[in-house]
């Protein structure tokens, strides 16, 4: 939040700067590759904890998951559009995913690159 305030101050001096607020970035939707340091990713630590417990708490079952390739495409499409500069954008998947179903369907693909 403080960094965003600093960016907004820079705008007052004529510096073009958009802010991109990202959702819960996850695997690439096409290659199923994870980030290189996946063991440090808070979302995947949470998933591993749920798997170790063999339990997904009901209040944590529905999550926002944004495939990194879709979010990157969104940023590329917004970037350098002169009529869209100096704005704050929220790039995320508006559809919540049932984590239990997601894990059942994608478990092998999620952890194959760890």
Secondary structure, 3 states (H helix, E strand, C coil): CHHHHHHHHHHCCCCCCCEEEECCEECCCCCCCCCCCHHHCHHHHHHHHHHHHCCCCHHHCEEECEEHHHHHHHHHHHCCCHHHCCCEEEECCCCEEEHHHHHHHHHHHHHCCC
